[in-house]
Amino acid sequence: MSSSAPPPPHGPVDRLATLLATAGGAGFSPVAPGTAGSAVGLLLFWPLARQPLLVQGAATLAVFLVGVWASTRLARRLGRKDPGLAVIDEVAGQWVTLLALPFTPLTAAVGFFLFRACDVIKPWPARSLEGLPEGWGIMADDVAAGVYAHLLLRVGLLLWPQA
């Protein structure tokens, strides 16, 4: 095992937390794991986009809360505040970006890129939310980035309604 490889999960609960926190393994991507996690989020949102807003919102909240638990457990096991393997925050942020908007190929693509940009830039107060304890900080900054991306996408749709 290389020195950069994470320690193996110790039991079924750790394995479940790792599976969830890494968005089914996307967090293990050797290149751009956050982008891989966002792509998983986009793919998982696709069937959710046809559901009523209440269902979309409840599912997004559930992913957020599960993400807090799973990323906290993974971070503790790895001994790191915000391990790069944890990408369920990107899934939640991507879902916030697309919530209650028309899901077309164009909005999906633009929403994906806007979220990635906002997640990297982390406009205020998103970056300060990283200071929240454990999984709350891991998840909250990406949800805030998703809010910014959602608002930018919504403005774009107002300016170019045929998109």
VMD Tcl script that builds the backbone (N, CA, C; Angstrom):
set m [mol new atoms 489]
animate dup $m
set s [atomselect $m all]
$s set {name element resname resid chain x y z} {
  {N N MET 1 A 0.853 -1.168 0.000}
  {CA C MET 1 A 0.000 0.000 0.000}
  {C C MET 1 A 0.898 1.230 0.000}
  {N N SER 2 A 0.600 2.220 -0.870}
  {CA C SER 2 A 1.405 3.434 -0.915}
  {C C SER 2 A 1.056 4.339 0.252}
  {N N SER 3 A 1.943 5.278 0.525}
  {CA C SER 3 A 1.728 6.160 1.668}
  {C C SER 3 A 0.540 7.084 1.464}
  {N N SER 4 A 0.105 7.303 0.207}
  {CA C SER 4 A -1.026 8.189 -0.042}
  {C C SER 4 A -2.355 7.446 -0.063}
  {N N ALA 5 A -2.324 6.130 -0.051}
  {CA C ALA 5 A -3.562 5.359 -0.056}
  {C C ALA 5 A -4.233 5.460 1.307}
  {N N PRO 6 A -5.567 5.620 1.304}
  {CA C PRO 6 A -6.262 5.718 2.586}
  {C C PRO 6 A -6.281 4.371 3.290}
  {N N PRO 7 A -6.360 4.401 4.628}
  {CA C PRO 7 A -6.492 3.135 5.340}
  {C C PRO 7 A -7.812 2.472 4.963}
  {N N PRO 8 A -7.857 1.164 4.939}
  {CA C PRO 8 A -9.093 0.487 4.550}
  {C C PRO 8 A -10.182 0.701 5.597}
  {N N PRO 9 A -11.455 0.699 5.157}
  {CA C PRO 9 A -12.560 0.805 6.117}
  {C C PRO 9 A -12.514 -0.372 7.089}
  {N N HIS 10 A -12.931 -0.121 8.336}
  {CA C HIS 10 A -12.819 -1.125 9.394}
  {C C HIS 10 A -14.045 -2.007 9.557}
  {N N GLY 11 A -15.120 -1.704 8.937}
  {CA C GLY 11 A -16.323 -2.512 9.096}
  {C C GLY 11 A -17.384 -2.069 8.113}
  {N N PRO 12 A -18.559 -2.674 8.180}
  {CA C PRO 12 A -19.604 -2.360 7.208}
  {C C PRO 12 A -20.070 -0.905 7.268}
  {N N VAL 13 A -20.098 -0.311 8.435}
  {CA C VAL 13 A -20.530 1.087 8.526}
  {C C VAL 13 A -19.492 1.999 7.875}
  {N N ASP 14 A -18.204 1.716 8.112}
  {CA C ASP 14 A -17.155 2.494 7.447}
  {C C ASP 14 A -17.201 2.294 5.931}
  {N N ARG 15 A -17.461 1.085 5.495}
  {CA C ARG 15 A -17.545 0.828 4.046}
  {C C ARG 15 A -18.713 1.592 3.437}
  {N N LEU 16 A -19.853 1.595 4.124}
  {CA C LEU 16 A -21.012 2.336 3.635}
  {C C LEU 16 A -20.710 3.832 3.593}
  {N N ALA 17 A -20.127 4.359 4.663}
  {CA C ALA 17 A -19.790 5.784 4.704}
  {C C ALA 17 A -18.827 6.150 3.581}
  {N N THR 18 A -17.849 5.294 3.331}
  {CA C THR 18 A -16.881 5.555 2.258}
  {C C THR 18 A -17.561 5.517 0.899}
  {N N LEU 19 A -18.423 4.527 0.681}
  {CA C LEU 19 A -19.158 4.425 -0.576}
  {C C LEU 19 A -19.989 5.684 -0.820}
  {N N LEU 20 A -20.685 6.143 0.211}
  {CA C LEU 20 A -21.525 7.334 0.071}
  {C C LEU 20 A -20.691 8.595 -0.068}
  {N N ALA 21 A -19.695 8.765 0.796}
  {CA C ALA 21 A -18.883 9.990 0.773}
  {C C ALA 21 A -18.127 10.148 -0.538}
  {N N THR 22 A -17.740 9.025 -1.144}
  {CA C THR 22 A -16.998 9.085 -2.412}
  {C C THR 22 A -17.934 9.040 -3.616}
  {N N ALA 23 A -19.226 9.165 -3.392}
  {CA C ALA 23 A -20.235 9.138 -4.458}
  {C C ALA 23 A -20.062 7.893 -5.321}
  {N N GLY 24 A -20.064 6.753 -4.650}
  {CA C GLY 24 A -19.955 5.492 -5.350}
  {C C GLY 24 A -18.568 5.191 -5.881}
  {N N GLY 25 A -17.579 5.906 -5.386}
  {CA C GLY 25 A -16.199 5.682 -5.809}
  {C C GLY 25 A -15.627 6.786 -6.662}
  {N N ALA 26 A -16.446 7.755 -7.070}
  {CA C ALA 26 A -15.958 8.862 -7.909}
  {C C ALA 26 A -14.828 9.627 -7.234}
  {N N GLY 27 A -14.842 9.687 -5.905}
  {CA C GLY 27 A -13.803 10.394 -5.169}
  {C C GLY 27 A -12.434 9.756 -5.306}
  {N N PHE 28 A -12.390 8.514 -5.775}
  {CA C PHE 28 A -11.107 7.839 -5.988}
  {C C PHE 28 A -10.513 8.158 -7.358}
  {N N SER 29 A -11.194 8.979 -8.145}
  {CA C SER 29 A -10.674 9.350 -9.462}
  {C C SER 29 A -9.283 9.960 -9.307}
  {N N PRO 30 A -8.310 9.480 -10.085}
  {CA C PRO 30 A -6.945 10.017 -9.952}
  {C C PRO 30 A -6.812 11.428 -10.507}
  {N N VAL 31 A -7.768 11.838 -11.332}
  {CA C VAL 31 A -7.748 13.180 -11.921}
  {C C VAL 31 A -9.069 13.864 -11.589}
  {N N ALA 32 A -8.995 15.038 -10.994}
  {CA C ALA 32 A -10.162 15.882 -10.724}
  {C C ALA 32 A -11.317 15.131 -10.057}
  {N N PRO 33 A -11.108 14.615 -8.841}
  {CA C PRO 33 A -12.198 13.888 -8.183}
  {C C PRO 33 A -13.434 14.756 -7.940}
  {N N GLY 34 A -13.245 16.047 -7.691}
  {CA C GLY 34 A -14.404 16.922 -7.506}
  {C C GLY 34 A -15.250 17.021 -8.759}
  {N N THR 35 A -14.601 17.082 -9.897}
  {CA C THR 35 A -15.319 17.114 -11.173}
  {C C THR 35 A -16.022 15.783 -11.406}
  {N N ALA 36 A -15.359 14.685 -11.055}
  {CA C ALA 36 A -15.988 13.367 -11.175}
  {C C ALA 36 A -17.223 13.285 -10.275}
  {N N GLY 37 A -17.123 13.813 -9.053}
  {CA C GLY 37 A -18.272 13.832 -8.152}
  {C C GLY 37 A -19.410 14.682 -8.690}
  {N N SER 38 A -19.066 15.824 -9.303}
  {CA C SER 38 A -20.093 16.679 -9.911}
  {C C SER 38 A -20.775 15.965 -11.075}
  {N N ALA 39 A -20.000 15.209 -11.853}
  {CA C ALA 39 A -20.574 14.451 -12.967}
  {C C ALA 39 A -21.545 13.391 -12.447}
  {N N VAL 40 A -21.178 12.723 -11.360}
  {CA C VAL 40 A -22.091 11.763 -10.742}
  {C C VAL 40 A -23.357 12.486 -10.292}
  {N N GLY 41 A -23.196 13.656 -9.687}
  {CA C GLY 41 A -24.351 14.437 -9.263}
  {C C GLY 41 A -25.266 14.793 -10.417}
  {N N LEU 42 A -24.676 15.196 -11.535}
  {CA C LEU 42 A -25.462 15.536 -12.718}
  {C C LEU 42 A -26.231 14.315 -13.227}
  {N N LEU 43 A -25.562 13.187 -13.307}
  {CA C LEU 43 A -26.228 11.964 -13.777}
  {C C LEU 43 A -27.346 11.522 -12.833}
  {N N LEU 44 A -27.108 11.634 -11.525}
  {CA C LEU 44 A -28.135 11.231 -10.558}
  {C C LEU 44 A -29.303 12.205 -10.524}
  {N N PHE 45 A -29.051 13.472 -10.898}
  {CA C PHE 45 A -30.145 14.443 -10.895}
  {C C PHE 45 A -31.077 14.251 -12.091}
  {N N TRP 46 A -30.574 13.681 -13.147}
  {CA C TRP 46 A -31.336 13.528 -14.383}
  {C C TRP 46 A -32.734 12.956 -14.142}
  {N N PRO 47 A -32.887 11.784 -13.506}
  {CA C PRO 47 A -34.247 11.287 -13.268}
  {C C PRO 47 A -34.999 12.114 -12.215}
  {N N LEU 48 A -34.266 12.726 -11.308}
  {CA C LEU 48 A -34.901 13.541 -10.276}
  {C C LEU 48 A -35.510 14.816 -10.866}
  {N N ALA 49 A -34.953 15.293 -11.965}
  {CA C ALA 49 A -35.407 16.544 -12.580}
  {C C ALA 49 A -36.868 16.477 -13.016}
  {N N ARG 50 A -37.377 15.293 -13.281}
  {CA C ARG 50 A -38.777 15.141 -13.709}
  {C C ARG 50 A -39.747 15.117 -12.532}
  {N N GLN 51 A -39.226 15.134 -11.330}
  {CA C GLN 51 A -40.058 15.059 -10.134}
  {C C GLN 51 A -40.500 16.462 -9.688}
  {N N PRO 52 A -41.579 16.530 -8.916}
  {CA C PRO 52 A -42.014 17.833 -8.392}
  {C C PRO 52 A -40.931 18.455 -7.505}
  {N N LEU 53 A -41.004 19.762 -7.365}
  {CA C LEU 53 A -40.021 20.505 -6.573}
  {C C LEU 53 A -39.898 19.944 -5.154}
  {N N LEU 54 A -41.003 19.568 -4.541}
  {CA C LEU 54 A -40.965 19.024 -3.181}
  {C C LEU 54 A -40.102 17.764 -3.121}
  {N N VAL 55 A -40.219 16.908 -4.100}
  {CA C VAL 55 A -39.431 15.677 -4.144}
  {C C VAL 55 A -37.958 16.030 -4.379}
  {N N GLN 56 A -37.700 16.939 -5.318}
  {CA C GLN 56 A -36.322 17.369 -5.572}
  {C C GLN 56 A -35.690 17.953 -4.306}
  {N N GLY 57 A -36.438 18.814 -3.635}
  {CA C GLY 57 A -35.923 19.447 -2.414}
  {C C GLY 57 A -35.671 18.439 -1.302}
  {N N ALA 58 A -36.604 17.512 -1.117}
  {CA C ALA 58 A -36.444 16.492 -0.071}
  {C C ALA 58 A -35.252 15.591 -0.375}
  {N N ALA 59 A -35.085 15.210 -1.635}
  {CA C ALA 59 A -33.949 14.365 -2.015}
  {C C ALA 59 A -32.635 15.105 -1.814}
  {N N THR 60 A -32.604 16.384 -2.149}
  {CA C THR 60 A -31.391 17.190 -1.972}
  {C C THR 60 A -31.051 17.327 -0.492}
  {N N LEU 61 A -32.058 17.568 0.326}
  {CA C LEU 61 A -31.835 17.641 1.770}
  {C C LEU 61 A -31.318 16.305 2.306}
  {N N ALA 62 A -31.891 15.205 1.820}
  {CA C ALA 62 A -31.441 13.881 2.261}
  {C C ALA 62 A -29.978 13.646 1.879}
  {N N VAL 63 A -29.600 14.011 0.656}
  {CA C VAL 63 A -28.199 13.851 0.237}
  {C C VAL 63 A -27.297 14.716 1.111}
  {N N PHE 64 A -27.744 15.919 1.429}
  {CA C PHE 64 A -26.954 16.795 2.293}
  {C C PHE 64 A -26.731 16.150 3.660}
  {N N LEU 65 A -27.797 15.681 4.281}
  {CA C LEU 65 A -27.685 15.106 5.630}
  {C C LEU 65 A -26.882 13.804 5.631}
  {N N VAL 66 A -27.106 12.956 4.648}
  {CA C VAL 66 A -26.313 11.734 4.518}
  {C C VAL 66 A -24.858 12.104 4.277}
  {N N GLY 67 A -24.641 13.155 3.476}
  {CA C GLY 67 A -23.289 13.620 3.199}
  {C C GLY 67 A -22.572 14.126 4.433}
  {N N VAL 68 A -23.289 14.816 5.305}
  {CA C VAL 68 A -22.685 15.277 6.562}
  {C C VAL 68 A -22.193 14.075 7.358}
  {N N TRP 69 A -23.057 13.072 7.496}
  {CA C TRP 69 A -22.679 11.878 8.259}
  {C C TRP 69 A -21.514 11.136 7.599}
  {N N ALA 70 A -21.644 10.849 6.304}
  {CA C ALA 70 A -20.643 10.029 5.611}
  {C C ALA 70 A -19.300 10.741 5.519}
  {N N SER 71 A -19.309 12.025 5.211}
  {CA C SER 71 A -18.035 12.738 5.087}
  {C C SER 71 A -17.383 12.955 6.453}
  {N N THR 72 A -18.188 13.121 7.495}
  {CA C THR 72 A -17.628 13.198 8.850}
  {C C THR 72 A -16.919 11.894 9.187}
  {N N ARG 73 A -17.577 10.796 8.933}
  {CA C ARG 73 A -17.002 9.487 9.253}
  {C C ARG 73 A -15.723 9.239 8.442}
  {N N LEU 74 A -15.737 9.585 7.155}
  {CA C LEU 74 A -14.552 9.403 6.314}
  {C C LEU 74 A -13.413 10.320 6.777}
  {N N ALA 75 A -13.732 11.571 7.068}
  {CA C ALA 75 A -12.697 12.520 7.510}
  {C C ALA 75 A -12.054 12.055 8.815}
  {N N ARG 76 A -12.852 11.570 9.740}
  {CA C ARG 76 A -12.302 11.068 11.004}
  {C C ARG 76 A -11.393 9.860 10.766}
  {N N ARG 77 A -11.841 8.948 9.907}
  {CA C ARG 77 A -11.047 7.743 9.636}
  {C C ARG 77 A -9.717 8.102 8.988}
  {N N LEU 78 A -9.732 9.099 8.098}
  {CA C LEU 78 A -8.512 9.494 7.399}
  {C C LEU 78 A -7.679 10.498 8.193}
  {N N GLY 79 A -8.278 11.073 9.239}
  {CA C GLY 79 A -7.563 12.074 10.029}
  {C C GLY 79 A -7.328 13.371 9.269}
  {N N ARG 80 A -8.269 13.720 8.377}
  {CA C ARG 80 A -8.151 14.948 7.581}
  {C C ARG 80 A -9.446 15.739 7.675}
  {N N LYS 81 A -9.327 17.066 7.698}
  {CA C LYS 81 A -10.502 17.922 7.849}
  {C C LYS 81 A -11.458 17.809 6.664}
  {N N ASP 82 A -10.945 17.864 5.440}
  {CA C ASP 82 A -11.781 17.802 4.237}
  {C C ASP 82 A -11.059 16.951 3.198}
  {N N PRO 83 A -11.149 15.623 3.332}
  {CA C PRO 83 A -10.411 14.763 2.410}
  {C C PRO 83 A -10.934 14.897 0.980}
  {N N GLY 84 A -10.021 14.914 0.027}
  {CA C GLY 84 A -10.394 15.015 -1.377}
  {C C GLY 84 A -11.239 13.854 -1.862}
  {N N LEU 85 A -11.164 12.718 -1.157}
  {CA C LEU 85 A -11.988 11.565 -1.532}
  {C C LEU 85 A -13.474 11.840 -1.346}
  {N N ALA 86 A -13.810 12.709 -0.399}
  {CA C ALA 86 A -15.214 13.020 -0.118}
  {C C ALA 86 A -15.735 13.946 -1.211}
  {N N VAL 87 A -16.612 13.409 -2.063}
  {CA C VAL 87 A -17.177 14.209 -3.148}
  {C C VAL 87 A -18.704 14.231 -3.125}
  {N N ILE 88 A -19.295 13.710 -2.054}
  {CA C ILE 88 A -20.751 13.784 -1.953}
  {C C ILE 88 A -21.189 15.251 -1.827}
  {N N ASP 89 A -20.273 16.108 -1.372}
  {CA C ASP 89 A -20.566 17.537 -1.315}
  {C C ASP 89 A -20.753 18.106 -2.722}
  {N N GLU 90 A -20.002 17.585 -3.698}
  {CA C GLU 90 A -20.182 18.015 -5.080}
  {C C GLU 90 A -21.526 17.540 -5.632}
  {N N VAL 91 A -21.944 16.348 -5.235}
  {CA C VAL 91 A -23.257 15.848 -5.655}
  {C C VAL 91 A -24.339 16.795 -5.138}
  {N N ALA 92 A -24.291 17.125 -3.856}
  {CA C ALA 92 A -25.301 18.014 -3.266}
  {C C ALA 92 A -25.253 19.398 -3.907}
  {N N GLY 93 A -24.060 19.933 -4.102}
  {CA C GLY 93 A -23.933 21.252 -4.722}
  {C C GLY 93 A -24.451 21.276 -6.147}
  {N N GLN 94 A -24.193 20.203 -6.888}
  {CA C GLN 94 A -24.706 20.111 -8.260}
  {C C GLN 94 A -26.222 20.049 -8.256}
  {N N TRP 95 A -26.789 19.313 -7.302}
  {CA C TRP 95 A -28.249 19.238 -7.214}
  {C C TRP 95 A -28.848 20.594 -6.867}
  {N N VAL 96 A -28.232 21.334 -5.957}
  {CA C VAL 96 A -28.728 22.677 -5.615}
  {C C VAL 96 A -28.686 23.567 -6.850}
  {N N THR 97 A -27.635 23.440 -7.647}
  {CA C THR 97 A -27.511 24.230 -8.869}
  {C C THR 97 A -28.698 24.006 -9.800}
  {N N LEU 98 A -29.144 22.779 -9.936}
  {CA C LEU 98 A -30.163 22.418 -10.928}
  {C C LEU 98 A -31.585 22.389 -10.383}
  {N N LEU 99 A -31.724 22.523 -9.085}
  {CA C LEU 99 A -33.018 22.428 -8.412}
  {C C LEU 99 A -34.034 23.393 -9.028}
  {N N ALA 100 A -35.211 22.861 -9.384}
  {CA C ALA 100 A -36.364 23.654 -9.830}
  {C C ALA 100 A -36.116 24.419 -11.125}
  {N N LEU 101 A -35.158 23.990 -11.927}
  {CA C LEU 101 A -34.905 24.623 -13.219}
  {C C LEU 101 A -35.241 23.632 -14.323}
  {N N PRO 102 A -35.546 24.138 -15.531}
  {CA C PRO 102 A -35.798 23.203 -16.630}
  {C C PRO 102 A -34.528 22.401 -16.917}
  {N N PHE 103 A -34.657 21.107 -16.997}
  {CA C PHE 103 A -33.494 20.250 -17.207}
  {C C PHE 103 A -33.394 19.920 -18.691}
  {N N THR 104 A -32.592 20.702 -19.388}
  {CA C THR 104 A -32.325 20.487 -20.800}
  {C C THR 104 A -30.831 20.204 -20.931}
  {N N PRO 105 A -30.393 19.691 -22.068}
  {CA C PRO 105 A -28.948 19.493 -22.233}
  {C C PRO 105 A -28.148 20.780 -21.999}
  {N N LEU 106 A -28.674 21.912 -22.453}
  {CA C LEU 106 A -27.956 23.171 -22.274}
  {C C LEU 106 A -27.905 23.600 -20.811}
  {N N THR 107 A -29.040 23.548 -20.109}
  {CA C THR 107 A -29.018 23.952 -18.697}
  {C C THR 107 A -28.182 22.984 -17.870}
  {N N ALA 108 A -28.214 21.714 -18.225}
  {CA C ALA 108 A -27.388 20.739 -17.497}
  {C C ALA 108 A -25.908 21.054 -17.691}
  {N N ALA 109 A -25.500 21.323 -18.925}
  {CA C ALA 109 A -24.089 21.604 -19.209}
  {C C ALA 109 A -23.644 22.920 -18.581}
  {N N VAL 110 A -24.446 23.961 -18.755}
  {CA C VAL 110 A -24.083 25.261 -18.182}
  {C C VAL 110 A -24.095 25.179 -16.656}
  {N N GLY 111 A -25.092 24.510 -16.086}
  {CA C GLY 111 A -25.152 24.341 -14.636}
  {C C GLY 111 A -23.951 23.586 -14.106}
  {N N PHE 112 A -23.510 22.577 -14.830}
  {CA C PHE 112 A -22.329 21.813 -14.432}
  {C C PHE 112 A -21.102 22.727 -14.382}
  {N N PHE 113 A -20.874 23.476 -15.449}
  {CA C PHE 113 A -19.690 24.338 -15.500}
  {C C PHE 113 A -19.774 25.505 -14.514}
  {N N LEU 114 A -20.977 26.075 -14.348}
  {CA C LEU 114 A -21.124 27.146 -13.356}
  {C C LEU 114 A -20.849 26.636 -11.945}
  {N N PHE 115 A -21.371 25.440 -11.635}
  {CA C PHE 115 A -21.105 24.903 -10.299}
  {C C PHE 115 A -19.620 24.642 -10.100}
  {N N ARG 116 A -18.960 24.035 -11.087}
  {CA C ARG 116 A -17.524 23.762 -10.942}
  {C C ARG 116 A -16.764 25.065 -10.715}
  {N N ALA 117 A -17.123 26.125 -11.458}
  {CA C ALA 117 A -16.448 27.422 -11.297}
  {C C ALA 117 A -16.697 27.993 -9.905}
  {N N CYS 118 A -17.949 27.973 -9.461}
  {CA C CYS 118 A -18.268 28.516 -8.137}
  {C C CYS 118 A -17.643 27.673 -7.030}
  {N N ASP 119 A -17.535 26.370 -7.241}
  {CA C ASP 119 A -16.918 25.496 -6.243}
  {C C ASP 119 A -15.423 25.774 -6.132}
  {N N VAL 120 A -14.783 26.064 -7.235}
  {CA C VAL 120 A -13.344 26.366 -7.213}
  {C C VAL 120 A -13.100 27.759 -6.637}
  {N N ILE 121 A -13.876 28.735 -7.099}
  {CA C ILE 121 A -13.685 30.131 -6.664}
  {C C ILE 121 A -14.156 30.325 -5.225}
  {N N LYS 122 A -15.239 29.665 -4.863}
  {CA C LYS 122 A -15.865 29.771 -3.536}
  {C C LYS 122 A -16.066 31.231 -3.106}
  {N N PRO 123 A -16.973 31.938 -3.781}
  {CA C PRO 123 A -17.235 33.330 -3.381}
  {C C PRO 123 A -17.738 33.402 -1.938}
  {N N TRP 124 A -17.500 34.544 -1.308}
  {CA C TRP 124 A -17.947 34.737 0.067}
  {C C TRP 124 A -19.448 34.550 0.136}
  {N N PRO 125 A -19.988 33.928 1.130}
  {CA C PRO 125 A -19.366 33.347 2.309}
  {C C PRO 125 A -19.053 31.856 2.177}
  {N N ALA 126 A -19.089 31.328 0.957}
  {CA C ALA 126 A -18.908 29.881 0.779}
  {C C ALA 126 A -17.615 29.396 1.418}
  {N N ARG 127 A -16.507 30.083 1.168}
  {CA C ARG 127 A -15.227 29.618 1.713}
  {C C ARG 127 A -15.248 29.608 3.241}
  {N N SER 128 A -15.888 30.594 3.855}
  {CA C SER 128 A -15.910 30.640 5.323}
  {C C SER 128 A -16.725 29.487 5.919}
  {N N LEU 129 A -17.638 28.916 5.143}
  {CA C LEU 129 A -18.436 27.794 5.637}
  {C C LEU 129 A -17.601 26.533 5.811}
  {N N GLU 130 A -16.434 26.470 5.166}
  {CA C GLU 130 A -15.531 25.337 5.358}
  {C C GLU 130 A -15.106 25.210 6.821}
  {N N GLY 131 A -15.194 26.313 7.573}
  {CA C GLY 131 A -14.801 26.313 8.973}
  {C C GLY 131 A -15.801 25.654 9.906}
  {N N LEU 132 A -16.976 25.312 9.400}
  {CA C LEU 132 A -17.942 24.606 10.239}
  {C C LEU 132 A -17.364 23.245 10.619}
  {N N PRO 133 A -17.817 22.677 11.723}
  {CA C PRO 133 A -17.224 21.403 12.164}
  {C C PRO 133 A -17.530 20.233 11.231}
  {N N GLU 134 A -16.524 19.415 11.032}
  {CA C GLU 134 A -16.590 18.116 10.370}
  {C C GLU 134 A -17.394 18.145 9.074}
  {N N GLY 135 A -18.312 17.219 8.902}
  {CA C GLY 135 A -19.067 17.101 7.669}
  {C C GLY 135 A -19.910 18.318 7.339}
  {N N TRP 136 A -20.274 19.093 8.346}
  {CA C TRP 136 A -21.047 20.311 8.085}
  {C C TRP 136 A -20.234 21.266 7.218}
  {N N GLY 137 A -18.961 21.422 7.520}
  {CA C GLY 137 A -18.101 22.291 6.724}
  {C C GLY 137 A -17.800 21.714 5.354}
  {N N ILE 138 A -17.633 20.395 5.295}
  {CA C ILE 138 A -17.374 19.737 4.011}
  {C C ILE 138 A -18.554 19.965 3.069}
  {N N MET 139 A -19.758 19.854 3.585}
  {CA C MET 139 A -20.955 19.954 2.752}
  {C C MET 139 A -21.404 21.388 2.498}
  {N N ALA 140 A -21.349 22.243 3.519}
  {CA C ALA 140 A -21.970 23.568 3.429}
  {C C ALA 140 A -21.335 24.468 2.385}
  {N N ASP 141 A -19.996 24.420 2.234}
  {CA C ASP 141 A -19.374 25.319 1.259}
  {C C ASP 141 A -19.787 24.957 -0.165}
  {N N ASP 142 A -19.980 23.670 -0.449}
  {CA C ASP 142 A -20.399 23.282 -1.795}
  {C C ASP 142 A -21.874 23.588 -2.029}
  {N N VAL 143 A -22.680 23.486 -1.002}
  {CA C VAL 143 A -24.081 23.884 -1.146}
  {C C VAL 143 A -24.163 25.382 -1.425}
  {N N ALA 144 A -23.342 26.176 -0.742}
  {CA C ALA 144 A -23.315 27.617 -1.006}
  {C C ALA 144 A -22.855 27.886 -2.441}
  {N N ALA 145 A -21.838 27.162 -2.907}
  {CA C ALA 145 A -21.392 27.307 -4.303}
  {C C ALA 145 A -22.531 26.932 -5.246}
  {N N GLY 146 A -23.316 25.915 -4.881}
  {CA C GLY 146 A -24.471 25.529 -5.682}
  {C C GLY 146 A -25.529 26.616 -5.727}
  {N N VAL 147 A -25.723 27.318 -4.624}
  {CA C VAL 147 A -26.680 28.433 -4.599}
  {C C VAL 147 A -26.224 29.520 -5.569}
  {N N TYR 148 A -24.944 29.873 -5.525}
  {CA C TYR 148 A -24.421 30.884 -6.461}
  {C C TYR 148 A -24.596 30.428 -7.904}
  {N N ALA 149 A -24.244 29.187 -8.194}
  {CA C ALA 149 A -24.367 28.675 -9.557}
  {C C ALA 149 A -25.832 28.656 -9.995}
  {N N HIS 150 A -26.734 28.282 -9.073}
  {CA C HIS 150 A -28.165 28.270 -9.373}
  {C C HIS 150 A -28.647 29.676 -9.743}
  {N N LEU 151 A -28.239 30.666 -8.943}
  {CA C LEU 151 A -28.672 32.041 -9.217}
  {C C LEU 151 A -28.128 32.541 -10.549}
  {N N LEU 152 A -26.867 32.236 -10.840}
  {CA C LEU 152 A -26.285 32.638 -12.130}
  {C C LEU 152 A -27.016 31.952 -13.289}
  {N N LEU 153 A -27.324 30.684 -13.131}
  {CA C LEU 153 A -28.038 29.949 -14.170}
  {C C LEU 153 A -29.442 30.505 -14.356}
  {N N ARG 154 A -30.096 30.828 -13.248}
  {CA C ARG 154 A -31.451 31.405 -13.316}
  {C C ARG 154 A -31.429 32.750 -14.045}
  {N N VAL 155 A -30.451 33.590 -13.743}
  {CA C VAL 155 A -30.322 34.875 -14.445}
  {C C VAL 155 A -30.090 34.626 -15.937}
  {N N GLY 156 A -29.222 33.666 -16.251}
  {CA C GLY 156 A -28.988 33.333 -17.652}
  {C C GLY 156 A -30.261 32.906 -18.358}
  {N N LEU 157 A -31.085 32.129 -17.687}
  {CA C LEU 157 A -32.344 31.689 -18.286}
  {C C LEU 157 A -33.329 32.839 -18.453}
  {N N LEU 158 A -33.254 33.837 -17.585}
  {CA C LEU 158 A -34.096 35.025 -17.744}
  {C C LEU 158 A -33.648 35.857 -18.935}
  {N N LEU 159 A -32.338 35.941 -19.122}
  {CA C LEU 159 A -31.785 36.737 -20.230}
  {C C LEU 159 A -31.932 36.020 -21.573}
  {N N TRP 160 A -31.823 34.696 -21.550}
  {CA C TRP 160 A -31.938 33.882 -22.763}
  {C C TRP 160 A -32.963 32.782 -22.537}
  {N N PRO 161 A -34.258 33.138 -22.524}
  {CA C PRO 161 A -35.299 32.161 -22.162}
  {C C PRO 161 A -35.407 30.968 -23.113}
  {N N GLN 162 A -34.992 31.102 -24.357}
  {CA C GLN 162 A -35.089 29.984 -25.285}
  {C C GLN 162 A -34.029 28.916 -25.007}
  {N N ALA 163 A -33.085 29.201 -24.151}
  {CA C ALA 163 A -32.014 28.224 -23.853}
  {C C ALA 163 A -32.598 27.106 -23.130}
}
mol reanalyze $m
mol bondsrecalc $m
mol representation Tube
mol addrep $m
